[in-house]
Amino acid sequence: MNVALYIARRYIRSKSSHNAVNIINAVTFAVTVIGAAALFIVLSGFAGLKSFSLTFSNTFDPDLKAVAAAGKTFSVTGETLEQLKEVPGLASFSRELEERVYLTHQQKSMIAYIKGVDGTYNQTTGIDSTIYIGLWDLDNQQAVAGIAIANQLNLSVQNYRSPLMVLAPKPGDGGLSPQGLGDTPYNQLPAVLSGVYQIEENLDKKYVFASLPLVQAMLERDSTRVSGISFRLQEGADEKTVRAALGEILGEQALLRNRRELNQTLYRMLNTENLATYLIFTLVLIIALFNVVGAIIMMILDKQLHIRTLYALGLTVEQLRRIYFLQGLLVTASGGAIGVLIGGGLIASQLAFGWLKITPSLAYPVEFRWGNVLLVLVTIFVLGVIASRIASNRISKKRLDL
């Protein structure tokens, strides 16, 4: 057996004759355990919050989306639609036309977007699962609005006596003529709400959904003009392969974006917050692991006579340093492992029982990831190596010769 490792293990199990040293060692081990558990719990909690936040975009956004490369719209002919149906790995797709409009109802008004979608939109996205009240039904000039829009305009479902009025500027070059001064400068569409959706605050006040032909007619767009096409991939389909096939069909008039590219700001914000959280708690852990340095130095002082005896028996200075280096490494590694086990147990209990609540009906979201386990253990190990090296270097030939 390695002599340094054997002695280091004996030092960990044995108690010092000085009670203060024993207390320092116990505190050091406890701090390591608590620090590792805290770091793992925070990372798991943030992973849960990240996944919870992304469920909103995952529900609303498709796997892939084609948007206009220039301008607001691009053309999709019947031939193009037939080619899209033949793309391997594509489960469904839906055309849409989006424009900013003015909404008014009972002397209340607001600016929002109307999104015209075809009949496969609810199959391509999970929008119908977000319906708060009513149904997803866009037939017969019916529409679905966000709950924030419904509340602000005092809208109710299936109210045919008082429909929502949607106003959109007429397309043109913006010029005025004496003959056209009496004309209405906008098109209007009366719509009856068939349902109200609820996703998250920004989306709830942004969209009113209606049928694609209805919106194309109101905006005076040709039936081939769309602002985007949403695609849902089959399970297990290769995104790069499908994306390449779609790019060949749509050509340069459209750009393809996946879910991450559609929400670059959100993903960037979440990743930045995750990194900042990790760095902050790692800094706290670094400060806490200064206890390891102090504990090892106290052990060196306490075992001064033993060290000199071992030196006299033939152990080199490097071997003596290795004893205390391994001792510090064993303390931090075991403390980190126990801390991760405790943190993992708490996360598992939260997943199983949801004892910590955000609201009476919503448990605080957490997520167990093996990547976080590895990250915490590697962090503890690296910091333990540094702290143990600093402390073990206190042993020098000069001190042994005194």
C-alpha positions as CSV (number, residue, x, y, z in Angstrom):
1,M,0.0,0.0,0.0
2,N,1.1,3.5,-0.7
3,V,2.7,4.8,2.6
4,A,1.5,8.4,2.2
5,L,-2.1,7.3,1.5
6,Y,-2.1,4.9,4.4
7,I,-0.9,7.5,6.9
8,A,-3.3,10.1,5.5
9,R,-6.3,7.7,6.0
10,R,-5.1,7.0,9.6
11,Y,-4.9,10.7,10.3
12,I,-8.5,11.2,9.1
13,R,-9.9,8.5,11.3
14,S,-7.8,9.3,14.4
15,K,-8.5,12.0,16.8
16,S,-6.1,14.6,18.0
17,S,-5.1,15.1,21.7
18,H,-6.1,18.7,21.3
19,N,-9.9,19.2,21.3
20,A,-9.6,22.5,19.2
21,V,-8.0,20.6,16.3
22,N,-10.9,18.0,16.4
23,I,-13.4,20.8,16.3
24,I,-11.7,22.5,13.4
25,N,-11.6,19.2,11.4
26,A,-15.3,18.6,12.1
27,V,-16.2,22.1,11.0
28,T,-14.1,21.8,7.9
29,F,-15.8,18.5,6.9
30,A,-19.2,20.0,7.6
31,V,-18.6,23.1,5.6
32,T,-17.5,21.0,2.6
33,V,-20.6,18.8,2.8
34,I,-22.9,21.8,3.1
35,G,-21.1,23.7,0.3
36,A,-21.4,20.8,-2.1
37,A,-25.0,20.2,-1.2
38,A,-25.9,23.8,-1.6
39,L,-24.2,24.1,-5.0
40,F,-25.9,21.0,-6.3
41,I,-29.3,22.1,-5.0
42,V,-29.0,25.6,-6.5
43,L,-27.9,24.1,-9.9
44,S,-30.8,21.6,-9.8
45,G,-33.2,24.4,-8.9
46,F,-32.0,26.6,-11.7
47,A,-32.2,23.7,-14.2
48,G,-35.8,23.2,-13.2
49,L,-36.6,26.9,-13.6
50,K,-34.9,26.9,-17.0
51,S,-36.9,23.9,-18.2
52,F,-40.1,25.5,-16.7
53,S,-39.4,28.7,-18.5
54,L,-38.7,27.0,-21.8
55,T,-42.0,25.0,-21.7
56,F,-43.7,28.3,-22.7
57,S,-41.7,28.6,-25.9
58,N,-41.7,24.9,-26.5
59,T,-45.5,25.0,-26.5
60,F,-45.8,28.0,-28.7
61,D,-42.8,27.7,-31.1
62,P,-42.4,24.9,-33.6
63,D,-39.3,22.7,-34.1
64,L,-38.4,24.6,-37.2
65,K,-39.8,27.8,-38.8
66,A,-39.3,29.4,-42.2
67,V,-39.4,33.2,-42.1
68,A,-39.1,35.7,-45.0
69,A,-35.5,36.5,-45.9
70,A,-36.5,40.0,-47.1
71,G,-39.6,41.9,-46.3
72,K,-42.6,40.6,-44.4
73,T,-43.9,37.8,-46.6
74,F,-42.8,35.2,-49.2
75,S,-44.7,33.1,-51.7
76,V,-45.7,29.5,-51.1
77,T,-47.3,27.9,-54.2
78,G,-49.3,24.7,-54.4
79,E,-46.3,23.0,-56.0
80,T,-44.2,24.0,-53.0
81,L,-46.7,22.6,-50.6
82,E,-46.7,19.3,-52.4
83,Q,-43.0,19.1,-52.2
84,L,-43.0,19.9,-48.5
85,K,-45.4,17.0,-47.9
86,E,-42.8,14.6,-49.3
87,V,-39.9,15.7,-47.0
88,P,-38.8,12.7,-44.9
89,G,-38.9,13.3,-41.2
90,L,-41.5,16.0,-41.4
91,A,-44.6,15.3,-39.3
92,S,-46.7,18.3,-40.2
93,F,-46.4,22.0,-41.2
94,S,-48.6,25.0,-41.1
95,R,-48.6,28.3,-43.0
96,E,-49.2,31.6,-41.1
97,L,-49.5,35.3,-41.9
98,E,-48.8,37.8,-39.1
99,E,-49.4,41.6,-39.0
100,R,-49.7,44.3,-36.4
101,V,-53.2,45.5,-36.0
102,Y,-55.5,47.8,-33.9
103,L,-58.0,46.0,-31.6
104,T,-61.1,47.7,-30.3
105,H,-64.1,46.6,-28.3
106,Q,-66.6,48.6,-26.3
107,Q,-64.6,51.8,-26.5
108,K,-61.5,50.0,-25.3
109,S,-58.5,49.5,-27.6
110,M,-55.0,48.2,-27.8
111,I,-52.2,47.3,-30.3
112,A,-51.5,43.6,-30.9
113,Y,-50.8,41.1,-33.7
114,I,-53.2,39.1,-35.7
115,K,-51.9,35.7,-36.8
116,G,-53.7,33.9,-39.5
117,V,-53.0,30.2,-39.4
118,D,-54.3,27.2,-41.4
119,G,-56.0,24.1,-40.1
120,T,-52.8,22.2,-39.1
121,Y,-51.4,24.9,-36.8
122,N,-52.6,23.2,-33.7
123,Q,-51.1,19.9,-34.8
124,T,-47.7,21.6,-35.6
125,T,-47.6,23.4,-32.3
126,G,-49.1,22.8,-28.9
127,I,-51.2,25.9,-28.9
128,D,-54.5,24.1,-28.3
129,S,-53.2,22.8,-25.0
130,T,-52.9,26.4,-23.7
131,I,-56.7,27.1,-24.1
132,Y,-57.8,28.6,-20.8
133,I,-61.5,28.9,-21.7
134,G,-63.5,28.0,-24.7
135,L,-62.2,26.0,-27.7
136,W,-59.6,26.3,-30.5
137,D,-62.0,27.0,-33.3
138,L,-61.2,29.5,-36.1
139,D,-64.1,28.8,-38.4
140,N,-66.8,31.3,-39.3
141,Q,-64.8,34.4,-38.4
142,Q,-64.0,33.1,-35.0
143,A,-60.8,33.9,-33.3
144,V,-58.7,32.9,-30.2
145,A,-57.0,35.7,-28.2
146,G,-54.6,35.8,-25.2
147,I,-56.1,36.2,-21.8
148,A,-54.4,39.6,-21.3
149,I,-56.1,40.9,-24.5
150,A,-59.4,39.5,-23.4
151,N,-59.1,41.1,-19.9
152,Q,-58.0,44.5,-21.3
153,L,-60.8,44.7,-23.9
154,N,-63.4,43.1,-21.7
155,L,-64.0,40.3,-24.2
156,S,-66.1,37.2,-23.6
157,V,-66.3,33.9,-25.5
158,Q,-69.1,33.4,-28.1
159,N,-70.4,36.9,-27.7
160,Y,-71.9,37.4,-31.2
161,R,-73.7,40.6,-30.2
162,S,-70.5,42.4,-29.4
163,P,-67.6,41.1,-31.6
164,L,-64.0,42.2,-31.4
165,M,-63.1,44.7,-34.2
166,V,-59.7,44.2,-35.8
167,L,-58.4,47.1,-37.9
168,A,-55.4,47.0,-40.2
169,P,-54.1,49.7,-42.5
170,K,-54.8,49.2,-46.2
171,P,-51.7,48.3,-48.2
172,G,-50.4,51.0,-50.6
173,D,-47.6,53.5,-51.2
174,G,-48.8,55.9,-48.5
175,G,-49.8,58.7,-50.9
176,L,-53.1,60.6,-50.5
177,S,-55.2,61.9,-53.4
178,P,-58.2,64.2,-53.3
179,Q,-60.3,61.4,-54.7
180,G,-59.2,59.1,-51.9
181,L,-59.7,61.4,-48.9
182,G,-63.2,60.1,-48.3
183,D,-62.1,56.4,-48.4
184,T,-61.5,54.4,-45.2
185,P,-57.8,54.1,-44.8
186,Y,-58.1,50.7,-43.1
187,N,-59.7,47.3,-43.4
188,Q,-61.7,46.0,-40.5
189,L,-62.7,42.5,-39.4
190,P,-65.3,41.6,-36.8
191,A,-64.3,38.5,-34.9
192,V,-66.0,36.5,-32.2
193,L,-63.8,34.8,-29.7
194,S,-64.2,31.0,-29.6
195,G,-61.5,30.6,-26.9
196,V,-58.9,32.3,-24.8
197,Y,-55.3,31.0,-24.4
198,Q,-52.9,31.5,-21.5
199,I,-49.2,30.9,-21.9
200,E,-47.1,33.7,-20.3
201,E,-47.5,37.4,-19.9
202,N,-45.7,38.6,-23.0
203,L,-47.5,36.2,-25.4
204,D,-50.9,36.6,-23.7
205,K,-51.0,40.2,-24.7
206,K,-49.5,39.8,-28.2
207,Y,-51.6,37.6,-30.4
208,V,-55.1,37.1,-31.8
209,F,-55.4,34.0,-33.9
210,A,-57.8,33.7,-36.9
211,S,-58.0,31.6,-40.0
212,L,-55.4,32.2,-42.7
213,P,-57.8,33.0,-45.6
214,L,-59.6,35.5,-43.4
215,V,-56.5,37.3,-42.5
216,Q,-55.1,37.2,-46.0
217,A,-58.4,38.8,-47.2
218,M,-58.3,41.5,-44.5
219,L,-54.7,42.4,-45.3
220,E,-55.4,42.2,-49.1
221,R,-52.7,39.6,-49.5
222,D,-52.6,36.9,-52.2
223,S,-53.5,33.4,-51.1
224,T,-49.9,32.3,-51.7
225,R,-48.3,35.0,-49.5
226,V,-47.3,34.0,-46.0
227,S,-45.1,35.5,-43.3
228,G,-43.9,32.1,-42.1
229,I,-44.2,28.3,-42.2
230,S,-44.0,26.3,-39.0
231,F,-42.7,22.7,-39.1
232,R,-43.0,19.8,-36.6
233,L,-40.4,17.0,-37.0
234,Q,-41.1,13.3,-36.5
235,E,-39.7,11.8,-33.3
236,G,-36.1,10.8,-33.9
237,A,-35.8,12.8,-37.2
238,D,-32.4,14.4,-37.9
239,E,-32.9,18.2,-37.8
240,K,-29.9,18.9,-40.1
241,T,-31.2,16.6,-42.8
242,V,-34.8,17.9,-42.7
243,R,-33.5,21.5,-42.6
244,A,-31.3,20.9,-45.7
245,A,-34.3,19.4,-47.6
246,L,-36.5,22.3,-46.6
247,G,-33.9,24.8,-47.6
248,E,-33.7,23.3,-51.1
249,I,-37.5,23.5,-51.6
250,L,-38.0,27.1,-50.2
251,G,-34.8,28.5,-51.7
252,E,-33.4,31.9,-50.9
253,Q,-36.7,33.6,-50.2
254,A,-37.0,32.1,-46.7
255,L,-34.7,31.5,-43.8
256,L,-35.0,28.5,-41.5
257,R,-34.8,28.9,-37.7
258,N,-35.0,26.3,-35.0
259,R,-36.5,26.8,-31.6
260,R,-33.3,28.0,-30.0
261,E,-32.7,30.5,-32.9
262,L,-36.2,31.8,-32.6
263,N,-35.6,32.6,-28.9
264,Q,-31.9,33.6,-28.9
265,T,-32.5,36.3,-26.3
266,L,-34.3,33.9,-23.9
267,Y,-31.6,31.2,-24.2
268,R,-28.8,33.7,-23.9
269,M,-30.4,35.1,-20.7
270,L,-30.9,31.7,-19.1
271,N,-27.4,30.5,-19.9
272,T,-25.9,33.7,-18.6
273,E,-27.9,33.4,-15.3
274,N,-26.9,29.8,-15.0
275,L,-23.2,30.7,-15.4
276,A,-23.5,33.6,-13.0
277,T,-25.2,31.5,-10.4
278,Y,-22.5,28.8,-10.7
279,L,-19.7,31.3,-10.4
280,I,-21.3,33.0,-7.3
281,F,-21.7,29.8,-5.4
282,T,-18.3,28.6,-6.5
283,L,-16.9,31.8,-5.0
284,V,-18.7,31.1,-1.8
285,L,-17.3,27.5,-1.9
286,I,-13.8,28.8,-2.4
287,I,-14.1,31.0,0.7
288,A,-15.5,28.0,2.6
289,L,-12.7,25.7,1.6
290,F,-10.2,28.1,3.1
291,N,-11.1,26.0,6.2
292,V,-9.4,23.1,4.6
293,V,-6.1,25.1,4.4
294,G,-6.5,26.1,8.1
295,A,-7.4,22.6,9.2
296,I,-4.4,21.0,7.4
297,I,-2.0,23.6,8.8
298,M,-3.4,22.9,12.3
299,M,-2.9,19.2,11.7
300,I,0.7,19.8,10.6
301,L,1.4,21.8,13.8
302,D,-0.4,19.1,15.9
303,K,1.6,16.3,14.3
304,Q,4.9,18.1,14.3
305,L,6.6,15.4,16.4
306,H,5.2,12.6,14.2
307,I,6.4,14.4,11.1
308,R,9.9,14.6,12.5
309,T,9.8,10.9,13.4
310,L,8.7,9.9,10.0
311,Y,11.4,12.2,8.5
312,A,14.0,10.5,10.7
313,L,12.7,7.1,9.5
314,G,13.5,8.0,5.9
315,L,10.5,9.7,4.4
316,T,11.4,12.6,2.2
317,V,9.9,16.1,2.5
318,E,7.9,15.4,-0.7
319,Q,6.4,12.3,0.8
320,L,5.5,14.1,4.0
321,R,3.8,16.8,1.9
322,R,2.0,14.1,0.0
323,I,0.5,12.8,3.3
324,Y,-1.2,16.0,4.1
325,F,-2.0,16.7,0.5
326,L,-3.9,13.4,0.3
327,Q,-5.5,14.0,3.7
328,G,-7.0,17.3,2.4
329,L,-8.0,15.7,-0.8
330,L,-9.8,12.8,1.0
331,V,-11.6,15.3,3.2
332,T,-12.9,17.4,0.4
333,A,-13.7,14.5,-1.9
334,S,-15.6,12.6,0.7
335,G,-17.3,15.8,1.9
336,G,-18.3,16.6,-1.7
337,A,-19.6,13.1,-2.4
338,I,-21.7,13.2,0.8
339,G,-22.9,16.7,0.0
340,V,-24.1,15.6,-3.4
341,L,-25.9,12.6,-1.9
342,I,-27.7,14.9,0.5
343,G,-28.5,17.4,-2.2
344,G,-29.6,14.6,-4.5
345,G,-31.9,13.2,-1.8
346,L,-33.5,16.6,-1.2
347,I,-34.0,17.1,-5.0
348,A,-35.5,13.6,-5.3
349,S,-37.9,14.3,-2.4
350,Q,-39.0,17.5,-4.1
351,L,-39.6,15.7,-7.4
352,A,-41.6,13.0,-5.6
353,F,-43.6,15.0,-3.1
354,G,-43.3,18.6,-4.1
355,W,-43.0,19.8,-0.5
356,L,-41.7,23.3,-1.6
357,K,-44.5,25.2,-3.3
358,I,-44.5,28.4,-5.5
359,T,-48.3,28.5,-5.3
360,P,-50.7,26.1,-3.5
361,S,-51.0,24.1,-6.7
362,L,-47.5,24.5,-8.2
363,A,-44.4,22.8,-6.8
364,Y,-41.1,24.6,-7.2
365,P,-39.6,23.1,-10.4
366,V,-36.3,21.2,-9.9
367,E,-34.4,18.9,-12.3
368,F,-31.9,16.1,-11.5
369,R,-29.1,16.1,-14.0
370,W,-26.0,13.9,-13.9
371,G,-24.2,16.8,-15.5
372,N,-24.7,18.8,-12.4
373,V,-23.5,15.9,-10.2
374,L,-20.3,15.8,-12.3
375,L,-19.9,19.6,-12.3
376,V,-20.1,19.8,-8.5
377,L,-17.7,16.9,-7.9
378,V,-15.2,18.3,-10.3
379,T,-15.5,21.7,-8.7
380,I,-15.0,20.3,-5.2
381,F,-12.1,18.2,-6.4
382,V,-10.3,21.0,-8.2
383,L,-10.7,23.4,-5.2
384,G,-9.6,20.6,-2.9
385,V,-6.5,20.0,-4.8
386,I,-5.6,23.7,-4.7
387,A,-6.3,24.1,-1.0
388,S,-4.5,20.9,-0.1
389,R,-1.5,21.9,-2.1
390,I,-1.3,25.3,-0.5
391,A,-1.5,23.8,3.0
392,S,0.9,20.8,2.4
393,N,3.6,23.1,1.1
394,R,3.9,24.4,4.7
395,I,6.2,21.4,5.3
396,S,9.7,22.3,4.5
397,K,13.2,20.9,5.2
398,K,14.1,24.0,7.1
399,R,11.2,23.4,9.6
400,L,12.2,19.8,10.0
401,D,15.8,20.6,10.8
402,L,14.8,23.0,13.6
